[in-house]
Amino acid sequence: MAGIYVHIPFCKSKCRYCDFASFPDKLCYAESYMACVYREMAKRKDELKNYKFNTLYIGGGTPSVIDENYIAMLVAAAKKNFNLAEDAEITIEMNPGTVSEQKIKTYKKCGINRFSVGLQTAIDSQLYDLGRIHTLNDFVTCAKLLKGENFSADIMIGLKGQTAEDVQKSIEVAAAFGASHISMYALTPEDGTPIYTDYLNGELPDGDEVAALYEAGYKKLKSLGFTRYEVSNFCKEGKESRHNLNYWKRGEYIGFGVSASSFINGVRFTNTFDLDEYFKCILSDSFAVIDSEKIEGEAREEEYIMLALRTSAGIDLENYKKLFGCDFTKKYANTIKKLKDSLETDGKALKIKDEYLFVQNSIIIEFFN
Protein backbone atom coordinates (compact mmCIF):
# COMPACT_ATOMS: atom_id res chain seq x y z
CA MET A 1 0.00 0.00 0.00
CA ALA A 2 1.15 3.54 -0.77
CA GLY A 3 -0.10 7.12 -0.53
CA ILE A 4 -0.80 10.02 -2.88
CA TYR A 5 -0.17 13.64 -1.88
CA VAL A 6 -1.35 16.67 -3.88
CA HIS A 7 -0.16 20.18 -3.05
CA ILE A 8 -2.54 23.11 -3.61
CA PRO A 9 -0.31 26.22 -3.24
CA PHE A 10 -2.99 28.90 -2.99
CA CYS A 11 -4.31 30.78 0.04
CA LYS A 12 -6.10 34.02 0.91
CA SER A 13 -3.10 35.43 2.77
CA LYS A 14 0.26 34.18 3.99
CA CYS A 15 0.41 33.37 7.70
CA ARG A 16 3.33 34.97 9.54
CA TYR A 17 4.95 31.60 10.28
CA CYS A 18 4.39 29.95 6.88
CA ASP A 19 7.46 28.60 5.10
CA PHE A 20 5.55 26.39 2.65
CA ALA A 21 5.11 26.94 -1.07
CA SER A 22 1.96 29.06 -0.99
CA PHE A 23 0.93 32.03 -3.10
CA PRO A 24 -1.81 34.36 -1.79
CA ASP A 25 -1.57 36.62 -4.85
CA LYS A 26 -1.93 33.93 -7.52
CA LEU A 27 -5.35 32.41 -6.91
CA CYS A 28 -6.32 33.46 -10.44
CA TYR A 29 -4.05 30.67 -11.69
CA ALA A 30 -5.96 27.94 -9.84
CA GLU A 31 -7.75 26.57 -12.90
CA SER A 32 -4.54 26.36 -14.96
CA TYR A 33 -2.66 24.87 -12.02
CA MET A 34 -5.20 22.14 -11.43
CA ALA A 35 -5.18 21.27 -15.13
CA CYS A 36 -1.40 20.79 -14.83
CA VAL A 37 -1.83 18.58 -11.77
CA TYR A 38 -4.31 16.37 -13.65
CA ARG A 39 -1.80 16.21 -16.51
CA GLU A 40 1.07 15.35 -14.17
CA MET A 41 -1.03 12.52 -12.71
CA ALA A 42 -1.72 11.11 -16.18
CA LYS A 43 2.02 11.20 -16.97
CA ARG A 44 2.76 9.00 -13.92
CA LYS A 45 -0.03 6.51 -14.66
CA ASP A 46 2.01 3.81 -16.42
CA GLU A 47 5.00 3.82 -14.06
CA LEU A 48 2.67 3.42 -11.05
CA LYS A 49 0.26 0.87 -12.56
CA ASN A 50 1.41 -1.88 -10.17
CA TYR A 51 0.88 0.23 -7.05
CA LYS A 52 -2.22 0.13 -4.88
CA PHE A 53 -2.86 3.40 -3.05
CA ASN A 54 -4.89 3.47 0.15
CA THR A 55 -4.62 7.19 0.95
CA LEU A 56 -5.03 10.46 -0.93
CA TYR A 57 -4.07 13.62 0.94
CA ILE A 58 -4.86 17.09 -0.44
CA GLY A 59 -2.70 19.65 1.36
CA GLY A 60 -1.38 23.16 0.94
CA GLY A 61 -1.48 26.10 1.07
CA THR A 62 -5.21 26.12 1.56
CA PRO A 63 -7.00 23.54 -0.63
CA SER A 64 -10.39 24.81 0.56
CA VAL A 65 -9.73 28.26 -0.95
CA ILE A 66 -10.15 27.07 -4.55
CA ASP A 67 -13.40 26.13 -6.29
CA GLU A 68 -14.71 22.88 -4.81
CA ASN A 69 -15.34 21.47 -8.29
CA TYR A 70 -11.58 21.48 -8.96
CA ILE A 71 -11.19 19.28 -5.88
CA ALA A 72 -13.90 16.92 -7.13
CA MET A 73 -12.10 16.67 -10.48
CA LEU A 74 -8.84 16.02 -8.64
CA VAL A 75 -10.30 13.06 -6.75
CA ALA A 76 -11.78 11.77 -10.02
CA ALA A 77 -8.37 12.08 -11.73
CA ALA A 78 -6.70 10.12 -8.92
CA LYS A 79 -9.30 7.35 -9.24
CA LYS A 80 -8.98 7.33 -13.04
CA ASN A 81 -5.19 7.18 -13.22
CA PHE A 82 -4.30 5.04 -10.20
CA ASN A 83 -5.46 1.97 -8.36
CA LEU A 84 -7.06 3.77 -5.42
CA ALA A 85 -8.48 1.35 -2.84
CA GLU A 86 -12.27 1.36 -2.42
CA ASP A 87 -11.88 2.15 1.27
CA ALA A 88 -9.09 4.70 0.71
CA GLU A 89 -8.70 7.47 3.27
CA ILE A 90 -9.16 10.72 1.32
CA THR A 91 -8.23 13.83 3.30
CA ILE A 92 -8.48 17.54 2.56
CA GLU A 93 -6.91 20.34 4.60
CA MET A 94 -9.23 23.27 5.32
CA ASN A 95 -8.91 26.76 6.77
CA PRO A 96 -12.09 27.54 8.76
CA GLY A 97 -12.23 30.94 7.09
CA THR A 98 -12.72 29.43 3.62
CA VAL A 99 -15.36 26.78 4.29
CA SER A 100 -19.01 26.68 3.24
CA GLU A 101 -21.83 24.15 3.45
CA GLN A 102 -21.75 23.73 -0.34
CA LYS A 103 -18.01 23.02 -0.37
CA ILE A 104 -18.35 20.30 2.25
CA LYS A 105 -21.29 18.74 0.39
CA THR A 106 -19.18 18.60 -2.78
CA TYR A 107 -16.18 17.18 -0.92
CA LYS A 108 -18.29 14.39 0.59
CA LYS A 109 -20.04 13.63 -2.69
CA CYS A 110 -16.72 13.13 -4.52
CA GLY A 111 -15.44 10.73 -1.86
CA ILE A 112 -13.50 12.80 0.67
CA ASN A 113 -13.95 11.11 4.04
CA ARG A 114 -11.46 12.90 6.31
CA PHE A 115 -11.11 16.62 7.00
CA SER A 116 -8.06 18.33 8.53
CA VAL A 117 -9.03 21.71 9.99
CA GLY A 118 -6.45 24.34 10.94
CA LEU A 119 -7.66 25.70 14.26
CA GLN A 120 -4.12 26.47 15.62
CA THR A 121 -5.47 28.20 18.75
CA ALA A 122 -8.83 29.07 20.28
CA ILE A 123 -7.55 32.52 21.32
CA ASP A 124 -8.55 35.12 18.72
CA SER A 125 -5.72 37.53 19.61
CA GLN A 126 -3.19 34.75 18.96
CA LEU A 127 -4.86 33.87 15.64
CA TYR A 128 -4.56 37.53 14.63
CA ASP A 129 -0.90 37.62 15.65
CA LEU A 130 -0.21 34.52 13.53
CA GLY A 131 -1.84 36.18 10.52
CA ARG A 132 -4.63 33.61 10.34
CA ILE A 133 -7.71 34.73 8.40
CA HIS A 134 -10.20 32.96 10.68
CA THR A 135 -11.56 33.40 14.19
CA LEU A 136 -12.62 30.90 16.84
CA ASN A 137 -16.22 31.43 15.73
CA ASP A 138 -15.26 30.45 12.16
CA PHE A 139 -13.84 27.19 13.51
CA VAL A 140 -17.02 26.50 15.49
CA THR A 141 -19.12 27.11 12.35
CA CYS A 142 -16.88 24.79 10.33
CA ALA A 143 -17.00 22.08 13.01
CA LYS A 144 -20.80 22.24 13.09
CA LEU A 145 -20.89 21.74 9.31
CA LEU A 146 -18.65 18.68 9.82
CA LYS A 147 -20.80 17.19 12.58
CA GLY A 148 -20.62 13.40 12.37
CA GLU A 149 -17.67 13.50 9.96
CA ASN A 150 -14.15 12.20 10.57
CA PHE A 151 -12.18 15.36 11.22
CA SER A 152 -8.87 16.40 12.72
CA ALA A 153 -7.87 19.73 14.24
CA ASP A 154 -4.41 21.30 14.30
CA ILE A 155 -3.22 22.98 17.50
CA MET A 156 -0.03 25.05 17.61
CA ILE A 157 2.10 25.58 20.73
CA GLY A 158 4.94 28.00 21.37
CA LEU A 159 2.99 31.13 20.41
CA LYS A 160 3.70 34.61 21.73
CA GLY A 161 2.09 35.05 25.16
CA GLN A 162 0.58 31.56 25.09
CA THR A 163 -0.19 29.92 28.45
CA ALA A 164 -0.85 26.31 29.42
CA GLU A 165 -4.49 27.31 29.94
CA ASP A 166 -4.63 28.63 26.35
CA VAL A 167 -3.37 25.29 25.00
CA GLN A 168 -5.83 23.33 27.11
CA LYS A 169 -8.72 25.57 26.06
CA SER A 170 -7.85 25.05 22.38
CA ILE A 171 -7.86 21.28 22.88
CA GLU A 172 -11.14 21.39 24.80
CA VAL A 173 -12.79 23.42 22.02
CA ALA A 174 -11.55 21.07 19.27
CA ALA A 175 -12.71 17.99 21.17
CA ALA A 176 -16.05 19.51 22.23
CA PHE A 177 -16.97 20.26 18.63
CA GLY A 178 -16.20 16.79 17.36
CA ALA A 179 -12.53 16.43 16.44
CA SER A 180 -11.54 12.78 16.81
CA HIS A 181 -7.91 13.51 15.94
CA ILE A 182 -5.75 16.39 17.17
CA SER A 183 -2.30 17.31 15.91
CA MET A 184 -0.41 19.40 18.47
CA TYR A 185 2.86 20.70 17.13
CA ALA A 186 5.37 23.35 18.12
CA LEU A 187 5.75 26.55 16.11
CA THR A 188 9.06 26.54 14.22
CA PRO A 189 10.15 30.12 13.45
CA GLU A 190 11.85 29.76 10.05
CA ASP A 191 14.38 32.34 8.86
CA GLY A 192 12.74 34.52 6.23
CA THR A 193 9.25 34.42 7.72
CA PRO A 194 7.80 37.49 9.52
CA ILE A 195 7.49 35.60 12.80
CA TYR A 196 11.25 34.99 12.81
CA THR A 197 11.61 38.62 13.93
CA ASP A 198 9.58 37.79 17.04
CA TYR A 199 11.96 34.91 17.68
CA LEU A 200 15.05 37.14 17.31
CA ASN A 201 13.47 39.66 19.68
CA GLY A 202 12.94 36.97 22.33
CA GLU A 203 9.15 37.30 22.15
CA LEU A 204 8.45 33.59 21.70
CA PRO A 205 8.59 30.93 24.46
CA ASP A 206 11.95 29.22 24.91
CA GLY A 207 12.51 25.45 24.70
CA ASP A 208 11.66 24.75 28.33
CA GLU A 209 8.49 26.83 28.13
CA VAL A 210 7.38 25.04 24.96
CA ALA A 211 8.02 21.69 26.66
CA ALA A 212 5.79 22.80 29.55
CA LEU A 213 3.04 23.82 27.09
CA TYR A 214 3.32 20.43 25.40
CA GLU A 215 3.08 18.61 28.73
CA ALA A 216 -0.04 20.58 29.66
CA GLY A 217 -1.59 19.75 26.28
CA TYR A 218 -0.60 16.09 26.54
CA LYS A 219 -2.28 15.75 29.93
CA LYS A 220 -5.46 17.42 28.68
CA LEU A 221 -5.60 15.21 25.58
CA LYS A 222 -5.07 12.10 27.69
CA SER A 223 -7.87 13.14 30.07
CA LEU A 224 -10.23 13.54 27.09
CA GLY A 225 -9.53 10.03 25.81
CA PHE A 226 -7.00 10.85 23.08
CA THR A 227 -4.11 8.42 22.61
CA ARG A 228 -0.71 9.64 21.41
CA TYR A 229 0.54 7.54 18.51
CA GLU A 230 3.26 9.92 17.29
CA VAL A 231 4.99 12.77 19.10
CA SER A 232 2.61 15.41 17.69
CA ASN A 233 -0.47 13.32 16.91
CA PHE A 234 -3.30 12.16 19.15
CA CYS A 235 -6.58 10.46 18.35
CA LYS A 236 -9.60 8.57 19.56
CA GLU A 237 -9.51 4.80 19.00
CA GLY A 238 -9.15 3.86 15.33
CA LYS A 239 -8.89 7.48 14.13
CA GLU A 240 -5.18 7.60 13.27
CA SER A 241 -4.20 9.36 10.05
CA ARG A 242 -3.43 6.46 7.72
CA HIS A 243 -1.62 8.81 5.34
CA ASN A 244 0.77 10.09 8.00
CA LEU A 245 1.28 6.63 9.48
CA ASN A 246 2.56 5.58 6.06
CA TYR A 247 5.21 8.34 6.25
CA TRP A 248 6.35 7.25 9.71
CA LYS A 249 6.52 3.62 8.64
CA ARG A 250 8.72 4.71 5.73
CA GLY A 251 6.10 3.63 3.23
CA GLU A 252 6.01 4.76 -0.37
CA TYR A 253 4.12 7.80 -1.66
CA ILE A 254 3.85 9.91 -4.79
CA GLY A 255 3.45 13.68 -4.73
CA PHE A 256 1.89 15.99 -7.32
CA GLY A 257 2.07 19.75 -7.70
CA VAL A 258 4.52 22.48 -6.69
CA SER A 259 7.02 21.44 -3.96
CA ALA A 260 5.46 17.97 -3.59
CA SER A 261 7.80 15.22 -2.41
CA SER A 262 7.74 11.54 -3.40
CA PHE A 263 9.36 8.32 -2.23
CA ILE A 264 9.11 5.51 -4.76
CA ASN A 265 11.39 2.48 -5.26
CA GLY A 266 13.87 3.78 -2.69
CA VAL A 267 14.21 7.12 -4.49
CA ARG A 268 13.17 10.38 -2.84
CA PHE A 269 12.42 13.25 -5.22
CA THR A 270 10.89 16.72 -5.00
CA ASN A 271 9.10 19.00 -7.45
CA THR A 272 10.13 22.60 -8.08
CA PHE A 273 8.98 25.22 -5.57
CA ASP A 274 8.55 27.79 -8.37
CA LEU A 275 5.02 28.06 -9.77
CA ASP A 276 6.09 29.39 -13.18
CA GLU A 277 8.70 26.66 -13.51
CA TYR A 278 6.11 24.04 -12.63
CA PHE A 279 3.79 25.30 -15.39
CA LYS A 280 6.68 25.38 -17.86
CA CYS A 281 7.75 21.79 -17.11
CA ILE A 282 4.30 20.20 -17.18
CA LEU A 283 3.14 22.07 -20.28
CA SER A 284 6.33 21.05 -22.12
CA ASP A 285 5.46 17.44 -21.29
CA SER A 286 8.32 16.91 -18.84
CA PHE A 287 8.39 16.36 -15.08
CA ALA A 288 9.00 19.20 -12.60
CA VAL A 289 11.47 17.28 -10.40
CA ILE A 290 14.39 19.40 -9.15
CA ASP A 291 15.96 17.03 -6.64
CA SER A 292 16.32 13.25 -6.58
CA GLU A 293 18.23 10.93 -4.27
CA LYS A 294 18.49 7.17 -3.90
CA ILE A 295 18.12 6.37 -0.20
CA GLU A 296 20.17 3.28 0.62
CA GLY A 297 22.68 1.85 3.07
CA GLU A 298 23.28 3.89 6.21
CA ALA A 299 20.89 6.68 5.16
CA ARG A 300 18.07 4.13 4.76
CA GLU A 301 18.67 2.72 8.22
CA GLU A 302 18.93 6.16 9.84
CA GLU A 303 15.61 7.21 8.29
CA TYR A 304 13.96 4.07 9.60
CA ILE A 305 15.26 4.61 13.15
CA MET A 306 14.41 8.32 13.19
CA LEU A 307 10.84 7.83 11.95
CA ALA A 308 10.08 4.79 14.13
CA LEU A 309 11.29 6.45 17.33
CA ARG A 310 8.93 9.39 16.75
CA THR A 311 6.01 7.00 17.24
CA SER A 312 4.61 5.48 20.41
CA ALA A 313 5.09 2.02 18.87
CA GLY A 314 8.83 2.54 18.46
CA ILE A 315 11.11 0.19 16.53
CA ASP A 316 9.69 -3.21 15.64
CA LEU A 317 12.76 -5.34 16.38
CA GLU A 318 11.75 -8.26 14.16
CA ASN A 319 10.95 -5.96 11.25
CA TYR A 320 14.28 -4.16 11.71
CA LYS A 321 16.10 -7.51 11.53
CA LYS A 322 14.27 -8.42 8.30
CA LEU A 323 15.13 -5.08 6.72
CA PHE A 324 18.73 -4.69 7.82
CA GLY A 325 19.90 -8.23 8.60
CA CYS A 326 21.09 -7.67 12.15
CA ASP A 327 19.88 -7.43 15.74
CA PHE A 328 19.13 -3.80 16.66
CA THR A 329 19.68 -4.31 20.39
CA LYS A 330 23.09 -5.88 19.77
CA LYS A 331 24.28 -3.38 17.17
CA TYR A 332 23.30 -0.43 19.36
CA ALA A 333 23.91 -2.05 22.76
CA ASN A 334 26.20 0.75 23.98
CA THR A 335 23.79 3.50 22.94
CA ILE A 336 20.82 1.68 24.48
CA LYS A 337 22.78 1.30 27.72
CA LYS A 338 23.65 5.01 27.70
CA LEU A 339 19.97 5.91 27.13
CA LYS A 340 18.50 3.28 29.48
CA ASP A 341 16.59 5.88 31.51
CA SER A 342 14.71 7.18 28.47
CA LEU A 343 14.11 3.93 26.53
CA GLU A 344 12.01 0.84 27.18
CA THR A 345 11.54 -2.52 25.50
CA ASP A 346 9.28 -5.53 25.81
CA GLY A 347 11.53 -7.70 23.64
CA LYS A 348 9.39 -7.09 20.55
CA ALA A 349 9.79 -3.34 20.23
CA LEU A 350 12.09 -0.64 21.55
CA LYS A 351 10.65 2.81 22.12
CA ILE A 352 11.17 6.11 23.88
CA LYS A 353 9.37 6.32 27.22
CA ASP A 354 6.25 8.49 27.24
CA GLU A 355 7.77 11.20 29.41
CA TYR A 356 10.70 11.69 27.01
CA LEU A 357 8.94 11.51 23.64
CA PHE A 358 8.67 15.29 23.21
CA VAL A 359 12.49 15.59 23.37
CA GLN A 360 12.95 12.66 21.01
CA ASN A 361 15.44 14.50 18.77
CA SER A 362 18.11 14.62 21.47
CA ILE A 363 17.62 10.87 22.02
CA ILE A 364 17.47 9.80 18.38
CA ILE A 365 20.67 11.64 17.50
CA GLU A 366 22.61 9.43 19.91
CA PHE A 367 22.02 6.47 17.58
CA PHE A 368 23.78 8.34 14.77
CA ASN A 369 26.88 9.38 16.72
For each residue, the residues with C-beta under 8 A, 3 or more apart:
1: 52 53 54 85 246 251
2: 51 52 53 54 246 251 252 253 254 264
3: 53 54 55 56 57 242 243 246 247 251 252 253 254
4: 53 55 56 57 78 82 84 253 254 255 256
5: 57 59 243 253 254 255 256 260 261
6: 37 56 57 58 59 74 78 255 256 257 260
7: 21 59 60 61 255 256 257 258 259 260 271
8: 33 58 59 60 61 62 63 65 66 257
9: 20 21 22 23 26 33 60 61 257 258 259 275
10: 22 23 24 26 27 29 30 33 60 61 62 65 66
11: 14 22 23 24 60 61 62 65 95
12: 24 27 62 65 95 97 98 133
13: 24 131 133
14: 11 18 22 24 131
15: 18 130 131 132
16: 129 130 131 193 194 195
17: 130 131 187 188 189 190 193 194 195
18: 14 15 22 131 193
19: 188 190 192 193
20: 9 60 61 259
21: 7 9 61 258 259 273 275
22: 9 10 11 14 18 60 61 62
23: 9 10 11 26 27 29 61 275
24: 10 11 12 13 14 27
25:
26: 9 10 23 29 275
27: 10 12 23 24 30 65 66
28:
29: 10 23 26 32 33 275
30: 10 27 33 34 66 67 70
31: 34 35 67 70
32: 29 35 36 279
33: 8 9 10 29 30 36 37 257 258 275 278 279
34: 30 31 37 38 66 70 73 74
35: 31 32 38 39
36: 32 33 39 40 278 279 282 283
37: 6 33 34 40 41 74 77 256 257
38: 34 35 41 42 73 74 77
39: 35 36 42 43 282
40: 36 37 43 44 256 257 282 287 288
41: 37 38 44 45 77 78 81 82 256
42: 38 39 45 77 81
43: 39 40 282 285 287
44: 40 41 47 48 81 254 256
45: 41 42 48 49 81 82
46: 49
47: 44
48: 44 45 51 82 254 264
49: 45 46 83
50:
51: 2 48 82 83 252 254
52: 1 2 83 85
53: 1 2 3 4 56 78 82 83 84 85 88 254
54: 1 2 3 84 85 87 88 89 242
55: 3 4 88 89 90 91 242 243 246
56: 3 4 6 53 75 78 84 88 89 90 91 243
57: 3 4 5 6 90 91 243
58: 6 8 63 71 74 90 91 92 93 112
59: 5 6 7 8 63 93 116
60: 7 8 9 10 11 20 22 63 65 93
61: 7 8 9 10 11 20 21 22 23 65 93
62: 8 10 11 12 22 65 93 94 95 98
63: 8 58 59 60 66 71 92 93 94
64: 92 93 94 95 98 99 103
65: 8 10 11 12 27 60 61 62 95 98
66: 8 10 27 30 34 63 70 71
67: 30 31 70 71
68: 71 72 102 103 106 107
69: 72 73 106
70: 30 31 34 66 67 73 74
71: 58 63 66 67 68 74 75 92 106 107 110 112
72: 68 69 75 76 106 107 109 110
73: 34 38 69 70 76 77
74: 6 34 37 38 58 70 71 77 78
75: 56 71 72 78 79 90 110 111 112
76: 72 73 79 80 110
77: 37 38 41 42 73 74 80 81
78: 4 6 41 53 56 74 75 81 82 84
79: 75 76 82 84 111
80: 76 77
81: 41 42 44 45 77 78
82: 4 41 45 48 51 53 78 79
83: 49 51 52 53
84: 4 53 54 56 78 79 88
85: 1 52 53 54 88
86:
87: 54
88: 53 54 55 56 84 85 111
89: 54 55 56 113 114 241 242 243
90: 55 56 57 58 75 111 112 113 114
91: 55 56 57 58 112 114 115 116 241 243
92: 58 63 64 71 107 112 114 115 116
93: 58 59 60 61 62 63 64 116 117 118
94: 62 63 64 98 99 115 116 117 118 142
95: 11 12 62 64 65 98 99 117 118 132 133 134
96: 99 117 118 119 134 138 139 141 142
97: 12 132 133 134 135 138
98: 12 62 64 65 94 95 133
99: 64 94 95 96 103 104 138 141 142 145
100: 103 104
101: 104 105 145
102: 68 105 106
103: 64 68 99 100 106 107
104: 99 100 101 107 108 115 145 146 149
105: 101 102 108 109
106: 68 69 71 72 102 103 109 110
107: 68 71 72 92 103 104 110 112 115
108: 104 105 111 112 113 149
109: 72 105 106
110: 71 72 75 76 106 107
111: 75 79 88 90 108
112: 58 71 75 90 91 92 107 108 115
113: 89 90 108 149 150
114: 89 90 91 92 150 151 152 241
115: 91 92 94 104 107 112 146 149 150 151 152
116: 59 91 92 93 94 151 152 153 154 183
117: 93 94 95 96 139 142 143 146 151 152 153 154 179
118: 93 94 95 96 132 134 153 154
119: 96 122 139 153 154 155 170 173 174
120: 126 127 130 132 154 155 156 170
121: 126 127 130 155 156 159 162 166 170
122: 119 136 139 166 169 170 172 173 174
123: 126 127 136 162 166 169 170
124: 127 128 135 136
125: 128 129 161
126: 120 121 123 129 130 159 160 161 162 166
127: 120 121 123 124 130 132 134 135 136
128: 124 125 131 132
129: 16 125 126 159 160
130: 15 16 17 120 121 126 127 156 159 195
131: 13 14 15 16 17 18 128 194
132: 15 95 97 118 120 127 128
133: 12 13 95 97 98
134: 95 96 97 118 127 138 139
135: 97 124 127 138 139
136: 122 123 124 127 139 140 173
137: 140 141
138: 96 97 99 134 135 141 142
139: 96 117 119 122 134 135 136 142 143 153 173 177
140: 136 137 143 144 173 177
141: 96 99 137 138 144 145
142: 94 96 99 117 138 139 145 146
143: 117 139 140 146 147 151 174 177 178 179
144: 140 141 147 177
145: 99 101 104 141 142
146: 104 115 117 142 143 149 151 178
147: 143 144 178
148: 178
149: 104 108 113 115 146 178
150: 113 114 115 180 181 239
151: 114 115 116 117 143 146 178 179 180 181
152: 114 115 116 117 179 180 181 182 183 235 239 241
153: 116 117 118 119 139 174 179 181 182 183
154: 116 117 118 119 120 182 183 185
155: 119 120 121 167 170 171 174 182 183 184 185 217
156: 120 121 130 159 184 185 186 187
157: 162 167 184 185 186 187 210 213 214 217
158: 162 186 187 204 205 209 210 213
159: 121 126 129 130 156 162 166 187 204 205
160: 126 129 198 203 204
161: 125 126
162: 121 123 126 157 158 159 166 167 205 213
163: 166 167 213
164: 167 168 212 213 216 217
165: 168 169
166: 121 122 123 126 159 162 163 169 170
167: 155 157 162 163 164 170 171 184 213 216 217 220
168: 164 165 171 172 216 217 220
169: 122 123 165 166 172 173
170: 119 120 121 122 123 155 166 167 173 174
171: 155 167 168 174 175 182 184 217 220 221 224
172: 122 168 169 175 176 220 224
173: 119 122 136 139 140 169 170 176 177
174: 119 122 143 153 155 170 171 177 179 182
175: 171 172 178 179 182 224 226
176: 172 173
177: 139 140 143 144 173 174
178: 143 146 147 148 149 151 175
179: 117 143 151 152 153 174 175 182
180: 150 151 152 235 236 239
181: 150 151 152 153 233 234 235 236 239 240 241
182: 152 153 154 155 171 174 175 179 221 226 233 234 235
183: 116 152 153 154 155 232 233 234
184: 155 156 157 167 171 214 217 218 221 232 233 234
185: 154 155 156 157 232
186: 156 157 158 210 214 232
187: 17 156 157 158 159 195 204
188: 17 19
189: 17 193 195 196 198 199 204
190: 17 19 193 196
191: 196
192: 19 196
193: 16 17 18 19 189 190 196
194: 16 17 131 197
195: 16 17 130 187 189 198 199 204
196: 189 190 191 192 193 199 200
197: 194 200 201
198: 160 189 195 201 203 204
199: 189 195 196 202 203 204
200: 196 197
201: 197 198
202: 199
203: 160 198 199
204: 158 159 160 187 189 195 198 199
205: 158 159 162 209 210 213
206: 209 210
207: 210 211
208: 211 212
209: 158 205 206 212 213
210: 157 158 186 205 206 207 213 214
211: 207 208 214 215 358 359
212: 164 208 209 215 216
213: 157 158 162 163 164 167 205 209 210 216 217
214: 157 184 186 210 211 217 218 358
215: 211 212 218 219 358
216: 164 167 168 212 213 219 220
217: 155 157 164 167 168 171 184 213 214 220 221
218: 184 214 215 221 222 228 358
219: 215 216 222 223
220: 167 168 171 172 216 217 223 224
221: 171 182 184 217 218 224 226 228 234
222: 218 219 225 226 227 228
223: 219 220
224: 171 172 175 220 221
225: 222 236
226: 175 182 221 222 234 235 236
227: 222 234 235 236 237 312
228: 218 221 222 231 233 234 312 354 357
229: 233 234 235 240 245 311 312 313
230: 233 244 248 310 311 312
231: 228 310 311 357 358 360
232: 183 184 185 186
233: 181 182 183 184 228 229 230 240 241 244
234: 181 182 183 184 221 226 227 228 229
235: 152 180 181 182 226 227 229 238 239 240 241
236: 180 181 225 226 227 239
237: 227
238: 235
239: 150 152 180 181 235 236
240: 181 229 233 235 244 245
241: 89 91 114 152 181 233 235 244 245
242: 3 54 55 89 245 246
243: 3 5 55 56 57 89 91 246 247
244: 230 233 240 241 247 248
245: 229 240 241 242 248 249
246: 1 2 3 55 242 243 249 251 252 253
247: 3 243 244 250 251 253 307
248: 230 244 245 307 308 310 311
249: 245 246 307 308
250: 247 263 303 304 307
251: 1 2 3 246 247 263
252: 2 3 51 246 263 264 265
253: 2 3 4 5 246 247 261 262 263 264
254: 2 3 4 5 44 48 51 53 262 264
255: 4 5 6 7 260 261 262 270 271
256: 4 5 6 7 37 40 41 44 260 271
257: 6 7 8 9 33 37 40 260 271 278
258: 7 9 21 33 271 272 273 274 275 278 288
259: 7 9 20 21 270 271 272 273
260: 5 6 7 255 256 257 270 271
261: 5 253 255 268 269 270 271
262: 253 254 255 267 268 269 270
263: 250 251 252 253 267 268 295
264: 2 48 252 253 254 267 269
265: 252
266: 294 295 296 300
267: 262 263 264 292 293 294 295
268: 261 262 263 292 293 295
269: 261 262 264 289 291 292 293
270: 255 259 260 261 262 289 290 291 292
271: 7 255 256 257 258 259 260 261 278 287 288 289 290
272: 258 259 277 278 281 288 289 290
273: 21 258 259 290
274: 258 277 278
275: 9 21 23 26 29 33 258 278 279
276: 279 280
277: 272 274 280 281 288
278: 33 36 257 258 271 272 274 275 281 282 288
279: 32 33 36 275 276 282 283
280: 276 277 283 284
281: 272 277 278 284 286 287 288
282: 36 39 40 43 278 279 285 286 287 288
283: 36 279 280
284: 280 281
285: 43 282
286: 281 282
287: 40 43 271 281 282
288: 40 258 271 272 277 278 281 282
289: 269 270 271 272 292
290: 270 271 272 273
291: 269 270
292: 267 268 269 270 289
293: 267 268 269
294: 266 267
295: 263 266 267 268 299 300 303
296: 266 299 300
297: 300 301
298: 301 302
299: 295 296 302 303
300: 266 295 296 297 303 304
301: 297 298 304 305 324
302: 298 299 305 306 367 368
303: 250 295 299 300 306 307
304: 250 300 301 307 308 315 320 323 324
305: 301 302 308 309 315 364 367 368
306: 302 303 309 310 364
307: 247 248 249 250 303 304 310 311
308: 248 249 304 305 311 313 314 315 316
309: 305 306 314 315 351 352 360 363 364 367
310: 230 231 248 306 307 360 364
311: 229 230 231 248 307 308 314 351
312: 227 228 229 230 351 354 357
313: 229 308 316 349 351
314: 308 309 311 345 349 350 351 352
315: 304 305 308 309 319 320 328 349 350 351
316: 308 313 319 320 348 349
317: 320 321 327 328 329 345 347 348 349 350
318: 321 322 348
319: 315 316 322 323
320: 304 315 316 317 323 324 328
321: 317 318 324 325 326 327 328
322: 318 319
323: 304 319 320
324: 301 304 320 321 328
325: 321
326: 321 330 331
327: 317 321 330 331
328: 315 317 320 321 324 331 332 350
329: 317 332 333 336 345 350
330: 326 327 333
331: 326 327 328
332: 328 329 335 336 367
333: 329 330 336 337
334: 337 338
335: 332 338 339 366 367 369
336: 329 332 333 339 340 343 350
337: 333 334 340
338: 334 335 366
339: 335 336 342 343 363 366
340: 336 337 343
341:
342: 339 352 353 356 363
343: 336 339 340 350 351 352 353 363
344: 350 351 352 353
345: 314 317 329 348 349 350 351
346: 349
347: 317
348: 316 317 318 345
349: 313 314 315 316 317 345 346
350: 314 315 317 328 329 336 343 344 345
351: 309 311 312 313 314 315 343 344 345
352: 309 314 342 343 344 356 357 360 363
353: 342 343 344 356 357
354: 228 312 357
355:
356: 342 352 353 359 360 363
357: 228 231 312 352 353 354 360
358: 211 214 215 218 231
359: 211 356 362 363
360: 231 309 310 352 356 357 363 364
361: 364 365
362: 359 365 366
363: 309 339 342 343 352 356 359 360 366
364: 305 306 309 310 360 361 367 368
365: 361 362 368 369
366: 335 338 339 362 363 369
367: 302 305 309 332 335 364
368: 302 305 364 365
369: 335 365 366
